[in-house]
Amino acid sequence: MRHDPIATGKRKSVNLSLDTGIVAAAREAGINLSQVSEVAIRAAAKRVQEEKWRDEHRDWIAANNSWIEENGLPLDRYRLA
């Protein structure tokens, strides 16, 4: 199992408003709304964190990519294939 830096392992009850048709369809299908919601929210939060990191480090990423374009990968000569 991978470490999830977002999850704490603790649970908190929250109110969530969903379309009644979606709730009915989920119940009919036997879908656990809490589990599905948690997975979707975790994925959305991770995506936002990654975008924020890329935005905050945009200059470093560009400089690094530029250096590699000019000089090549530092250990490229050791590649087997």
C-alpha positions as a Markdown table, in Angstrom:
| # | Residue | x | y | z |
|---|---|---|---|---|
| 1 | Met | 0.0 | 0.0 | 0.0 |
| 2 | Arg | 1.3 | 3.4 | -0.9 |
| 3 | His | 1.6 | 6.3 | 1.5 |
| 4 | Asp | -1.1 | 8.9 | 0.9 |
| 5 | Pro | 0.2 | 12.3 | 2.0 |
| 6 | Ile | -3.4 | 13.7 | 2.0 |
| 7 | Ala | -5.1 | 11.1 | 4.1 |
| 8 | Thr | -4.9 | 11.1 | 7.9 |
| 9 | Gly | -6.8 | 7.8 | 8.5 |
| 10 | Lys | -9.3 | 9.7 | 10.6 |
| 11 | Arg | -12.9 | 10.1 | 9.6 |
| 12 | Lys | -15.1 | 13.2 | 9.8 |
| 13 | Ser | -18.9 | 13.3 | 9.1 |
| 14 | Val | -19.8 | 16.0 | 6.6 |
| 15 | Asn | -22.9 | 17.2 | 4.9 |
| 16 | Leu | -22.9 | 16.7 | 1.1 |
| 17 | Ser | -25.7 | 17.7 | -1.2 |
| 18 | Leu | -26.1 | 15.5 | -4.3 |
| 19 | Asp | -28.7 | 15.3 | -7.0 |
| 20 | Thr | -31.4 | 12.9 | -5.9 |
| 21 | Gly | -31.3 | 11.0 | -9.2 |
| 22 | Ile | -27.6 | 10.4 | -8.7 |
| 23 | Val | -28.2 | 9.2 | -5.1 |
| 24 | Ala | -30.9 | 6.8 | -6.2 |
| 25 | Ala | -28.9 | 5.4 | -9.1 |
| 26 | Ala | -25.9 | 4.9 | -6.7 |
| 27 | Arg | -28.0 | 3.1 | -4.1 |
| 28 | Glu | -29.6 | 0.9 | -6.8 |
| 29 | Ala | -26.2 | 0.0 | -8.0 |
| 30 | Gly | -24.9 | -0.7 | -4.5 |
| 31 | Ile | -22.3 | 2.1 | -4.7 |
| 32 | Asn | -20.9 | 3.4 | -1.5 |
| 33 | Leu | -21.2 | 7.2 | -1.8 |
| 34 | Ser | -18.7 | 7.9 | 0.9 |
| 35 | Gln | -16.0 | 5.8 | -0.7 |
| 36 | Val | -16.6 | 7.1 | -4.2 |
| 37 | Ser | -16.7 | 10.7 | -3.0 |
| 38 | Glu | -13.5 | 10.3 | -1.0 |
| 39 | Val | -11.6 | 8.9 | -4.0 |
| 40 | Ala | -12.8 | 11.6 | -6.3 |
| 41 | Ile | -12.0 | 14.4 | -3.8 |
| 42 | Arg | -8.6 | 12.9 | -3.1 |
| 43 | Ala | -7.9 | 12.9 | -6.9 |
| 44 | Ala | -9.1 | 16.5 | -7.3 |
| 45 | Ala | -7.0 | 17.7 | -4.3 |
| 46 | Lys | -3.9 | 16.0 | -5.6 |
| 47 | Arg | -4.4 | 17.4 | -9.1 |
| 48 | Val | -4.7 | 21.0 | -7.6 |
| 49 | Gln | -1.6 | 20.5 | -5.4 |
| 50 | Glu | 0.4 | 19.3 | -8.4 |
| 51 | Glu | -0.8 | 22.2 | -10.5 |
| 52 | Lys | 0.1 | 24.6 | -7.7 |
| 53 | Trp | 3.6 | 23.0 | -7.4 |
| 54 | Arg | 4.2 | 23.3 | -11.2 |
| 55 | Asp | 3.1 | 27.0 | -11.1 |
| 56 | Glu | 5.4 | 27.8 | -8.1 |
| 57 | His | 8.3 | 26.0 | -9.7 |
| 58 | Arg | 7.7 | 27.1 | -13.3 |
| 59 | Asp | 11.0 | 29.2 | -13.6 |
| 60 | Trp | 13.1 | 26.3 | -12.2 |
| 61 | Ile | 11.5 | 23.8 | -14.5 |
| 62 | Ala | 12.1 | 26.0 | -17.5 |
| 63 | Ala | 15.7 | 26.7 | -16.5 |
| 64 | Asn | 16.3 | 23.0 | -15.9 |
| 65 | Asn | 14.8 | 22.0 | -19.3 |
| 66 | Ser | 16.9 | 24.7 | -21.0 |
| 67 | Trp | 20.1 | 23.4 | -19.4 |
| 68 | Ile | 19.3 | 19.9 | -20.5 |
| 69 | Glu | 18.6 | 21.0 | -24.1 |
| 70 | Glu | 22.0 | 22.8 | -24.2 |
| 71 | Asn | 24.1 | 20.2 | -22.3 |
| 72 | Gly | 22.2 | 16.9 | -22.6 |
| 73 | Leu | 21.4 | 14.6 | -19.7 |
| 74 | Pro | 24.3 | 14.6 | -17.1 |
| 75 | Leu | 24.6 | 10.8 | -17.0 |
| 76 | Asp | 23.5 | 10.1 | -20.6 |
| 77 | Arg | 26.8 | 8.5 | -21.5 |
| 78 | Tyr | 26.2 | 5.7 | -19.0 |
| 79 | Arg | 22.9 | 4.6 | -20.6 |
| 80 | Leu | 22.8 | 1.0 | -21.8 |
| 81 | Ala | 20.4 | 1.5 | -24.6 |
